[in-house]
Amino acid sequence: MTDDVAEADGITARYRETDTERVLEYDRDGRTAAIAQNTDGYAMLKVRPTADGDELERYYGFDMALDHAAELLGVGPHDLPVPDAAADMGM
């Protein structure tokens, strides 16, 4: 399992890998969002309210998934820190 953390302006981003998914979790003042991608190669990104929550939407592009996650957190997408290990998520 890989863990990587990045922080900026009160937003914490935690990246981890499980046996089945790559997961990028965000937390800002108690508000959360997660972006997940299966580990079986490139696939659509799933945006969830939490890492284990129900899928809200799927995206091909990482930038679109970040935009949705930022909306859930009430910030702009460019405000979200991205850990180095998560930089290549998406297609």
Secondary structure, DSSP 4 states (H G I P E B T S, - for coil): --EEEEEETTEEEEEEE-SSEEEEEEEETTEEEEEEEESSSS--EEEESSTTS---EEESSHHHHHHHHHHHHTS-GGGS---GGGTT---
